[in-house]
């Protein structure tokens, strides 16, 4: 089971794979925090897992966080395409 402090460590080290794995943690607060971290990271690998989570998680707060994070990642990717980065 992942702890919230583990999410902070993964966020700081930009461990996107670890954060994606945390999206399936049994604790809603861990899934929510991981979704928020992925939104901040803006890595395209997070798009599909966030898309699934925003429609399937039993917790409304987690679904909301996943939806916001998904939008953040998509916006960051769109901005990169416009600026050519």
Backbone bond lengths (Angstrom), bond angles and torsions (degrees), N, CA, C in turn:
res aa  C-N    CA-C-N  psi(-1)  N-CA   C-N-CA  omega(-1)  CA-C   N-CA-C  phi
1 X - - - 1.444 - - 1.533 108.97 -
2 X 1.284 116.01 131.13 1.452 122.36 -178.80 1.525 110.03 -82.20
3 X 1.307 116.28 143.70 1.460 121.92 176.84 1.522 109.07 -100.69
4 X 1.327 116.98 158.03 1.465 120.72 177.61 1.515 110.95 -59.22
5 X 1.343 117.58 -36.09 1.465 120.23 179.30 1.529 110.72 -64.87
6 X 1.345 116.81 -30.86 1.463 120.39 176.34 1.532 110.30 -65.23
7 X 1.319 116.19 -36.47 1.463 120.58 178.37 1.529 109.26 -63.22
8 X 1.320 116.21 -42.29 1.470 120.44 178.50 1.521 110.39 -60.83
9 X 1.313 117.07 -42.96 1.463 121.21 178.40 1.531 110.58 -63.58
10 X 1.327 116.61 -43.68 1.467 119.95 179.58 1.525 110.98 -66.32
11 X 1.320 117.38 -37.17 1.461 121.21 178.50 1.528 109.71 -62.65
12 X 1.325 116.36 -47.89 1.469 120.91 -178.28 1.519 112.28 -62.82
13 X 1.330 116.49 -37.11 1.466 119.99 -178.72 1.531 112.26 -90.10
14 X 1.344 116.15 2.25 1.460 122.79 179.95 1.531 111.36 56.70
15 X 1.333 115.30 42.13 1.463 122.57 178.69 1.532 108.71 -83.95
16 X 1.317 115.79 79.76 1.465 121.41 -175.31 1.524 110.94 -63.54
17 X 1.323 117.43 -40.26 1.468 119.56 179.88 1.531 111.25 -62.69
18 X 1.316 117.16 -40.63 1.461 120.78 177.38 1.517 111.98 -64.68
19 X 1.335 116.28 -40.68 1.462 120.72 178.39 1.529 110.97 -65.52
20 X 1.317 116.19 -40.53 1.469 119.74 177.05 1.528 109.78 -62.22
21 X 1.313 117.29 -41.73 1.462 120.82 177.08 1.516 112.23 -61.52
22 X 1.332 116.84 -35.41 1.468 121.44 -179.52 1.529 112.24 -68.44
23 X 1.325 117.40 -16.30 1.465 120.07 178.08 1.524 112.31 -64.92
24 X 1.326 116.93 -17.23 1.469 120.14 179.16 1.530 112.49 -103.99
25 X 1.316 117.02 12.37 1.471 121.41 178.67 1.531 109.91 -63.73
26 X 1.327 118.34 147.22 1.464 120.13 178.68 1.540 113.91 -65.52
27 X 1.323 117.24 -26.11 1.467 120.56 -177.23 1.533 110.89 -85.90
28 X 1.324 115.92 123.60 1.468 121.10 -178.46 1.522 111.73 -59.47
29 X 1.324 118.32 -38.39 1.464 120.62 -178.73 1.527 111.16 -64.17
30 X 1.312 117.43 -33.88 1.466 121.05 177.72 1.528 109.51 -69.53
31 X 1.338 117.09 -44.37 1.471 120.16 178.97 1.531 110.36 -62.50
32 X 1.323 116.67 -42.85 1.461 121.46 -179.90 1.530 110.67 -62.58
33 X 1.327 116.94 -47.17 1.462 121.63 -179.20 1.523 111.09 -65.15
34 X 1.323 116.92 -38.00 1.465 120.46 177.74 1.529 110.73 -65.80
35 X 1.322 116.80 -41.28 1.468 120.32 178.04 1.520 110.45 -61.53
36 X 1.321 117.42 -44.51 1.465 121.02 178.18 1.520 111.30 -60.85
37 X 1.322 116.35 -42.14 1.466 121.06 179.54 1.525 111.13 -63.88
38 X 1.322 116.40 -39.89 1.468 119.87 178.56 1.519 111.24 -66.62
39 X 1.315 117.07 -35.89 1.457 120.06 176.17 1.513 111.23 -62.00
40 X 1.310 116.69 -40.22 1.458 121.68 178.65 1.527 111.51 -68.98
41 X 1.321 115.95 -36.49 1.472 120.11 -177.85 1.526 111.62 -68.35
42 X 1.318 116.26 -37.98 1.460 120.52 176.96 1.515 115.38 70.93
43 X 1.301 117.54 22.62 1.464 121.51 -178.37 1.525 110.28 -83.91
44 X 1.321 116.65 133.47 1.462 120.35 -175.94 1.521 113.65 -64.08
45 X 1.334 118.31 -21.13 1.469 120.52 177.38 1.518 111.62 -62.90
46 X 1.330 117.34 -20.27 1.461 121.46 -177.77 1.526 113.00 -82.91
47 X 1.320 117.99 -14.33 1.466 120.22 -174.38 1.527 113.63 -56.70
48 X 1.309 116.99 -54.25 1.469 119.78 -176.67 1.529 112.51 -64.70
49 X 1.352 119.43 -47.38 1.467 118.16 178.48 1.533 112.96 -61.54
50 X 1.320 117.56 -37.01 1.464 120.08 178.06 1.525 110.83 -68.64
51 X 1.316 116.24 -38.44 1.471 121.02 177.52 1.532 110.27 -59.11
52 X 1.323 116.00 -46.23 1.469 120.27 178.97 1.530 111.15 -64.16
53 X 1.326 116.03 -43.86 1.456 120.18 -176.85 1.519 112.43 -65.56
54 X 1.315 117.14 -38.19 1.467 119.05 -176.01 1.526 112.82 -66.99
55 X 1.329 116.63 -17.46 1.461 119.82 177.94 1.526 113.76 -106.57
56 X 1.332 117.39 -16.05 1.463 118.11 -170.44 1.522 116.11 -118.21
57 X 1.317 118.75 -14.75 1.464 118.43 -176.04 1.529 110.37 -68.82
58 X 1.332 117.44 140.41 1.463 119.69 179.74 1.533 113.80 -71.47
59 X 1.331 117.86 -17.88 1.459 121.80 -177.60 1.534 110.33 -95.65
60 X 1.327 116.76 125.60 1.467 119.75 -178.08 1.523 112.55 -64.64
61 X 1.312 117.50 -34.62 1.464 120.52 178.23 1.514 111.92 -64.73
62 X 1.315 116.24 -39.51 1.465 121.24 177.84 1.529 109.62 -67.25
63 X 1.328 116.80 -43.52 1.468 119.77 178.41 1.522 110.51 -60.14
64 X 1.320 116.92 -42.41 1.462 121.33 179.32 1.533 110.55 -63.75
65 X 1.335 116.99 -46.12 1.463 121.12 179.16 1.528 111.01 -61.93
66 X 1.327 116.55 -40.58 1.465 120.52 179.13 1.524 110.96 -66.18
67 X 1.310 116.99 -38.68 1.463 120.94 178.38 1.527 111.07 -64.25
68 X 1.319 116.42 -45.96 1.471 120.73 178.55 1.528 110.22 -63.26
69 X 1.328 116.32 -44.77 1.463 120.65 -179.93 1.528 111.00 -62.45
70 X 1.329 116.41 -41.62 1.459 120.66 178.72 1.528 110.09 -60.06
71 X 1.314 116.82 -43.76 1.465 121.59 178.08 1.527 110.91 -62.98
72 X 1.330 117.45 -40.88 1.464 121.30 179.45 1.527 111.25 -62.60
73 X 1.327 115.95 -45.30 1.464 120.01 -179.45 1.527 110.21 -64.86
74 X 1.325 116.88 -45.56 1.468 120.69 -179.73 1.526 110.55 -61.76
75 X 1.324 117.59 -40.93 1.468 121.08 179.41 1.519 111.02 -65.63
76 X 1.311 116.60 -41.09 1.468 119.78 179.32 1.527 110.68 -64.61
77 X 1.324 116.79 -40.59 1.468 120.19 178.57 1.525 110.70 -66.12
78 X 1.319 117.30 -40.55 1.465 120.99 178.04 1.523 110.84 -63.70
79 X 1.320 116.74 -39.93 1.477 120.57 179.10 1.525 110.66 -65.73
80 X 1.320 116.71 -36.74 1.475 120.06 178.39 1.526 110.43 -64.79
81 X 1.333 116.34 -38.90 1.465 119.15 179.97 1.520 110.58 -66.03
82 X 1.320 116.91 -38.27 1.461 121.36 -179.13 1.519 110.16 -68.02
83 X 1.336 116.81 -42.16 1.465 119.89 -176.94 1.521 112.15 -87.03
84 X 1.321 117.14 -9.53 1.460 120.87 178.02 1.511 114.39 79.84
85 X 1.315 117.90 19.12 1.474 120.95 -180.00 1.479 111.73 -91.09
